[in-house]
Amino acid sequence: MAQFDPHAATETLLAALPAAARLRAVHYTQGGHWLLLWGCLVSIAACVIIARLRLLPRLSRALQARRPKPWLFAFLSVIVFTVADLMFELPWASYAQWAREKGYGLTSQAYGGWLSEQLLAATISALMTGVVFMLIYALMRRSPRRWWVWSGGLAAVVFVVMMILGPTLIEPLFNTYTPAPPGPTRDAVVALAKDAGVPSAKIYVYNGSKQSNRYTANVSGLFGSARVAMSDVMFAKGADIAEVRGVVGHEMGHYKRGHVIVGAIFFSLLALAFLGLGQLAFPVVDGWIKTGATGIADPVGFPTLSLIMAVFGLLATPILASATRLQESDADAFSLRVAHEPTGLATALVKTIEYRADSPSAIEETLFYDHPSVRRRVQRAMDWKAAHLAQAEAQGSADGAASR
């Protein structure tokens, strides 16, 4: 019996996608890195334009005669800024999130459908951001020196609440989620859920092809709302039972390993760092863009805070990517331990090469990749397979010797 070579198996699997398609994926991926920079610059420009147009000072003067409550002015200021920002950034978003995806064949959605979803998402985002910063500005007024510490805790609470409410209130606004239909696929997933200790009623299929042609699945929610959802693209692209088990096992890994809770803690620490640095940077940055704010606790200065957030978000990309990458690697390991489908997981991963370059440099992966590279993930799956084949052969030899 020929010995299984994990390196050769990895190369064979990666070669399943034609060289031209892999090169196209490299161009798409590396272009996406540049989009981070350009997107940040667009956000900065929008913040400066809104500040120079004096939209929030005008709002303040318009409301002055009515003597609005501070919380109401904070809420309305954030709403006005968010709407203006959407208008200024819409041309860029139309290119980066729709036209570019369309050009690479990663979406079949019409522009009208994309735009309507963006407007809906923007409405939800504006309301949520308005409420959150209404509370943050209240903390600023109550505790001028320590507000950022309390705001970090607030960020964690908001993150958890949104994770709980997302699957029931927000996600159904964009897609239709239905329990996996009866049949061999559902039976395999239910059996896997039992082995993994995940409620089998939480396995869904959604019409992800409405927005994207990407081969994907996800886990969302927290506590009673948590669920695993598979895009219908998986089945349109011919996912077999082994692939489904490998992918769903990965998503169950996120659920069982508590990655959402870990993410909430990490997010709160990152928010704490941002808000603390924001307090230090605000006077300098606001002096540059001249919002007219009397201080950081004045909502008129929200464009300055947004500009700082944009820059901080760009600089924090390697930190966010690395934290997520560790969780993805852990979920892969869970899938291998529970689903025992190294080949199924690997072949599913190879299908994602259409939109994710499979073999980046170590520096590129560290800086930009929120998942381990496909090559690394497939190699680990094949190494796991080789180790367990050797273990099985050794066990078989031992059993044979004992029976003689």
MITIKOL-899349 format. One record per residue (C-alpha): x negated, y, z negated; residue number from 0. Coordinates in steps of 0.5 Angstrom, whole numbers, plus 500, padded with zeros to 3 digits. Layout:
N
u->X; v->Y; w->Z; n->NUM
...
This chain:
404
u->500; v->500; w->500; n->0
u->497; v->507; w->502; n->1
u->496; v->512; w->496; n->2
u->500; v->518; w->496; n->3
u->496; v->524; w->498; n->4
u->500; v->530; w->495; n->5
u->495; v->535; w->499; n->6
u->497; v->532; w->505; n->7
u->504; v->531; w->503; n->8
u->504; v->539; w->502; n->9
u->501; v->541; w->509; n->10
u->506; v->536; w->512; n->11
u->512; v->539; w->509; n->12
u->510; v->546; w->510; n->13
u->509; v->545; w->517; n->14
u->516; v->543; w->518; n->15
u->517; v->550; w->520; n->16
u->514; v->553; w->526; n->17
u->508; v->557; w->526; n->18
u->512; v->563; w->530; n->19
u->517; v->563; w->524; n->20
u->512; v->563; w->519; n->21
u->508; v->569; w->522; n->22
u->515; v->572; w->522; n->23
u->516; v->571; w->515; n->24
u->509; v->574; w->513; n->25
u->511; v->580; w->517; n->26
u->518; v->581; w->513; n->27
u->515; v->579; w->506; n->28
u->509; v->584; w->507; n->29
u->513; v->589; w->510; n->30
u->518; v->588; w->504; n->31
u->512; v->590; w->499; n->32
u->511; v->597; w->503; n->33
u->519; v->598; w->502; n->34
u->517; v->598; w->495; n->35
u->513; v->604; w->496; n->36
u->517; v->608; w->501; n->37
u->523; v->607; w->497; n->38
u->520; v->610; w->491; n->39
u->518; v->616; w->495; n->40
u->525; v->617; w->497; n->41
u->528; v->616; w->490; n->42
u->523; v->622; w->488; n->43
u->525; v->626; w->494; n->44
u->532; v->625; w->492; n->45
u->531; v->627; w->485; n->46
u->527; v->633; w->487; n->47
u->533; v->635; w->492; n->48
u->538; v->635; w->487; n->49
u->534; v->639; w->482; n->50
u->533; v->644; w->487; n->51
u->540; v->644; w->489; n->52
u->542; v->646; w->482; n->53
u->548; v->641; w->482; n->54
u->548; v->640; w->474; n->55
u->547; v->647; w->472; n->56
u->553; v->649; w->477; n->57
u->557; v->643; w->473; n->58
u->555; v->646; w->466; n->59
u->557; v->653; w->468; n->60
u->563; v->650; w->471; n->61
u->565; v->647; w->465; n->62
u->563; v->652; w->460; n->63
u->569; v->655; w->459; n->64
u->573; v->649; w->457; n->65
u->567; v->647; w->452; n->66
u->567; v->640; w->454; n->67
u->565; v->635; w->448; n->68
u->557; v->633; w->449; n->69
u->559; v->626; w->451; n->70
u->563; v->628; w->456; n->71
u->558; v->633; w->460; n->72
u->553; v->628; w->459; n->73
u->558; v->622; w->463; n->74
u->560; v->627; w->468; n->75
u->552; v->630; w->469; n->76
u->550; v->622; w->470; n->77
u->556; v->621; w->475; n->78
u->555; v->627; w->479; n->79
u->547; v->626; w->480; n->80
u->549; v->618; w->482; n->81
u->554; v->620; w->487; n->82
u->549; v->625; w->490; n->83
u->543; v->621; w->490; n->84
u->547; v->615; w->494; n->85
u->549; v->620; w->499; n->86
u->541; v->622; w->500; n->87
u->539; v->615; w->500; n->88
u->544; v->612; w->504; n->89
u->540; v->613; w->511; n->90
u->534; v->609; w->507; n->91
u->538; v->604; w->504; n->92
u->542; v->603; w->511; n->93
u->535; v->601; w->514; n->94
u->532; v->597; w->508; n->95
u->538; v->593; w->506; n->96
u->542; v->592; w->512; n->97
u->538; v->594; w->519; n->98
u->532; v->591; w->517; n->99
u->535; v->584; w->514; n->100
u->540; v->584; w->521; n->101
u->533; v->585; w->525; n->102
u->530; v->579; w->522; n->103
u->536; v->575; w->522; n->104
u->537; v->574; w->515; n->105
u->545; v->577; w->515; n->106
u->550; v->577; w->519; n->107
u->554; v->582; w->516; n->108
u->557; v->588; w->520; n->109
u->555; v->595; w->517; n->110
u->562; v->596; w->515; n->111
u->562; v->590; w->511; n->112
u->556; v->592; w->508; n->113
u->557; v->599; w->507; n->114
u->564; v->598; w->503; n->115
u->560; v->593; w->498; n->116
u->555; v->598; w->497; n->117
u->560; v->604; w->495; n->118
u->564; v->599; w->491; n->119
u->557; v->597; w->487; n->120
u->555; v->604; w->487; n->121
u->562; v->606; w->484; n->122
u->561; v->600; w->478; n->123
u->553; v->603; w->477; n->124
u->555; v->610; w->477; n->125
u->561; v->608; w->471; n->126
u->556; v->604; w->468; n->127
u->550; v->608; w->468; n->128
u->554; v->614; w->466; n->129
u->557; v->610; w->459; n->130
u->550; v->608; w->458; n->131
u->546; v->615; w->458; n->132
u->552; v->618; w->455; n->133
u->550; v->614; w->449; n->134
u->543; v->615; w->450; n->135
u->544; v->622; w->450; n->136
u->548; v->622; w->444; n->137
u->542; v->618; w->440; n->138
u->538; v->624; w->443; n->139
u->542; v->629; w->439; n->140
u->542; v->625; w->433; n->141
u->535; v->623; w->432; n->142
u->531; v->627; w->437; n->143
u->524; v->623; w->435; n->144
u->527; v->616; w->434; n->145
u->532; v->616; w->440; n->146
u->528; v->612; w->444; n->147
u->527; v->606; w->439; n->148
u->534; v->606; w->438; n->149
u->535; v->606; w->446; n->150
u->531; v->600; w->447; n->151
u->536; v->596; w->443; n->152
u->542; v->599; w->446; n->153
u->539; v->597; w->453; n->154
u->538; v->590; w->450; n->155
u->546; v->590; w->448; n->156
u->548; v->593; w->455; n->157
u->544; v->587; w->458; n->158
u->547; v->582; w->454; n->159
u->554; v->585; w->455; n->160
u->553; v->585; w->463; n->161
u->551; v->578; w->463; n->162
u->557; v->576; w->460; n->163
u->562; v->580; w->464; n->164
u->558; v->579; w->471; n->165
u->561; v->572; w->473; n->166
u->568; v->574; w->471; n->167
u->569; v->581; w->472; n->168
u->564; v->584; w->477; n->169
u->561; v->578; w->482; n->170
u->568; v->576; w->484; n->171
u->569; v->583; w->487; n->172
u->564; v->581; w->492; n->173
u->565; v->574; w->493; n->174
u->569; v->568; w->492; n->175
u->567; v->562; w->487; n->176
u->570; v->556; w->487; n->177
u->569; v->549; w->483; n->178
u->564; v->544; w->487; n->179
u->569; v->540; w->491; n->180
u->570; v->533; w->490; n->181
u->565; v->528; w->494; n->182
u->558; v->525; w->493; n->183
u->555; v->532; w->492; n->184
u->560; v->534; w->486; n->185
u->559; v->527; w->483; n->186
u->551; v->528; w->484; n->187
u->551; v->535; w->481; n->188
u->556; v->533; w->475; n->189
u->551; v->527; w->473; n->190
u->545; v->531; w->473; n->191
u->549; v->536; w->469; n->192
u->551; v->531; w->464; n->193
u->543; v->529; w->464; n->194
u->541; v->536; w->463; n->195
u->546; v->537; w->458; n->196
u->550; v->543; w->462; n->197
u->557; v->543; w->462; n->198
u->559; v->540; w->469; n->199
u->565; v->545; w->470; n->200
u->560; v->551; w->471; n->201
u->558; v->548; w->478; n->202
u->561; v->553; w->483; n->203
u->560; v->554; w->491; n->204
u->561; v->561; w->493; n->205
u->561; v->564; w->500; n->206
u->554; v->567; w->500; n->207
u->554; v->567; w->508; n->208
u->558; v->573; w->507; n->209
u->552; v->577; w->506; n->210
u->546; v->573; w->507; n->211
u->544; v->567; w->511; n->212
u->539; v->566; w->506; n->213
u->538; v->559; w->503; n->214
u->540; v->560; w->495; n->215
u->543; v->558; w->489; n->216
u->543; v->562; w->482; n->217
u->545; v->562; w->475; n->218
u->549; v->567; w->472; n->219
u->553; v->569; w->466; n->220
u->551; v->568; w->458; n->221
u->554; v->563; w->453; n->222
u->561; v->561; w->455; n->223
u->561; v->565; w->462; n->224
u->554; v->562; w->464; n->225
u->555; v->558; w->471; n->226
u->551; v->555; w->476; n->227
u->553; v->557; w->483; n->228
u->551; v->555; w->490; n->229
u->551; v->559; w->496; n->230
u->555; v->556; w->502; n->231
u->549; v->557; w->506; n->232
u->546; v->551; w->503; n->233
u->551; v->546; w->506; n->234
u->551; v->550; w->513; n->235
u->543; v->549; w->513; n->236
u->544; v->541; w->512; n->237
u->542; v->540; w->504; n->238
u->542; v->533; w->503; n->239
u->544; v->530; w->496; n->240
u->536; v->530; w->494; n->241
u->536; v->538; w->495; n->242
u->542; v->539; w->492; n->243
u->540; v->536; w->486; n->244
u->533; v->539; w->486; n->245
u->536; v->546; w->487; n->246
u->541; v->545; w->482; n->247
u->536; v->542; w->477; n->248
u->532; v->548; w->478; n->249
u->538; v->553; w->476; n->250
u->540; v->549; w->470; n->251
u->533; v->550; w->468; n->252
u->534; v->557; w->467; n->253
u->541; v->556; w->463; n->254
u->538; v->550; w->459; n->255
u->531; v->554; w->457; n->256
u->535; v->560; w->455; n->257
u->531; v->565; w->460; n->258
u->537; v->570; w->460; n->259
u->536; v->571; w->453; n->260
u->528; v->571; w->454; n->261
u->530; v->576; w->460; n->262
u->534; v->581; w->455; n->263
u->528; v->581; w->450; n->264
u->523; v->583; w->455; n->265
u->528; v->588; w->458; n->266
u->529; v->591; w->452; n->267
u->522; v->592; w->450; n->268
u->520; v->594; w->457; n->269
u->526; v->599; w->456; n->270
u->523; v->601; w->450; n->271
u->516; v->603; w->453; n->272
u->519; v->607; w->459; n->273
u->524; v->611; w->454; n->274
u->518; v->612; w->450; n->275
u->513; v->614; w->456; n->276
u->519; v->618; w->458; n->277
u->519; v->622; w->452; n->278
u->512; v->624; w->453; n->279
u->512; v->625; w->460; n->280
u->519; v->629; w->461; n->281
u->516; v->636; w->459; n->282
u->511; v->636; w->465; n->283
u->515; v->633; w->470; n->284
u->521; v->637; w->469; n->285
u->516; v->643; w->469; n->286
u->514; v->641; w->476; n->287
u->521; v->640; w->479; n->288
u->525; v->645; w->475; n->289
u->532; v->642; w->473; n->290
u->533; v->648; w->468; n->291
u->534; v->643; w->462; n->292
u->533; v->646; w->455; n->293
u->529; v->639; w->453; n->294
u->530; v->632; w->454; n->295
u->537; v->632; w->451; n->296
u->540; v->636; w->456; n->297
u->543; v->632; w->461; n->298
u->542; v->637; w->466; n->299
u->535; v->634; w->466; n->300
u->537; v->627; w->468; n->301
u->534; v->628; w->475; n->302
u->527; v->628; w->472; n->303
u->529; v->622; w->468; n->304
u->531; v->619; w->474; n->305
u->524; v->621; w->477; n->306
u->520; v->618; w->472; n->307
u->525; v->611; w->472; n->308
u->523; v->611; w->479; n->309
u->516; v->611; w->478; n->310
u->515; v->607; w->472; n->311
u->519; v->602; w->476; n->312
u->514; v->602; w->481; n->313
u->508; v->601; w->477; n->314
u->512; v->596; w->473; n->315
u->513; v->591; w->479; n->316
u->507; v->587; w->477; n->317
u->509; v->586; w->470; n->318
u->517; v->584; w->472; n->319
u->514; v->580; w->478; n->320
u->510; v->576; w->473; n->321
u->515; v->575; w->468; n->322
u->520; v->572; w->473; n->323
u->515; v->568; w->476; n->324
u->513; v->565; w->470; n->325
u->521; v->563; w->469; n->326
u->521; v->560; w->476; n->327
u->516; v->556; w->475; n->328
u->519; v->553; w->468; n->329
u->525; v->552; w->472; n->330
u->522; v->548; w->477; n->331
u->518; v->544; w->472; n->332
u->525; v->543; w->468; n->333
u->528; v->540; w->475; n->334
u->523; v->535; w->476; n->335
u->523; v->533; w->469; n->336
u->531; v->532; w->469; n->337
u->533; v->531; w->477; n->338
u->527; v->527; w->479; n->339
u->527; v->530; w->486; n->340
u->520; v->532; w->488; n->341
u->521; v->531; w->495; n->342
u->528; v->534; w->495; n->343
u->526; v->540; w->491; n->344
u->520; v->541; w->496; n->345
u->524; v->541; w->502; n->346
u->529; v->546; w->500; n->347
u->523; v->550; w->498; n->348
u->521; v->550; w->505; n->349
u->527; v->553; w->508; n->350
u->526; v->559; w->504; n->351
u->520; v->560; w->508; n->352
u->524; v->564; w->513; n->353
u->524; v->570; w->508; n->354
u->518; v->569; w->504; n->355
u->511; v->568; w->506; n->356
u->509; v->561; w->503; n->357
u->502; v->562; w->502; n->358
u->500; v->569; w->500; n->359
u->493; v->571; w->497; n->360
u->493; v->571; w->489; n->361
u->493; v->578; w->488; n->362
u->499; v->579; w->493; n->363
u->503; v->574; w->489; n->364
u->501; v->577; w->482; n->365
u->503; v->584; w->484; n->366
u->509; v->582; w->488; n->367
u->512; v->575; w->488; n->368
u->518; v->574; w->483; n->369
u->517; v->567; w->485; n->370
u->511; v->563; w->485; n->371
u->509; v->562; w->492; n->372
u->512; v->556; w->496; n->373
u->506; v->553; w->497; n->374
u->504; v->553; w->490; n->375
u->511; v->550; w->488; n->376
u->511; v->545; w->493; n->377
u->504; v->543; w->491; n->378
u->506; v->542; w->484; n->379
u->512; v->538; w->486; n->380
u->508; v->533; w->490; n->381
u->503; v->533; w->485; n->382
u->508; v->531; w->480; n->383
u->511; v->526; w->485; n->384
u->504; v->523; w->485; n->385
u->503; v->522; w->478; n->386
u->509; v->519; w->477; n->387
u->508; v->514; w->483; n->388
u->501; v->512; w->480; n->389
u->505; v->512; w->473; n->390
u->510; v->507; w->476; n->391
u->505; v->503; w->479; n->392
u->501; v->502; w->473; n->393
u->507; v->500; w->469; n->394
u->509; v->495; w->475; n->395
u->502; v->492; w->474; n->396
u->503; v->492; w->467; n->397
u->510; v->488; w->467; n->398
u->507; v->483; w->472; n->399
u->501; v->482; w->468; n->400
u->506; v->481; w->462; n->401
u->510; v->476; w->465; n->402
u->505; v->471; w->468; n->403
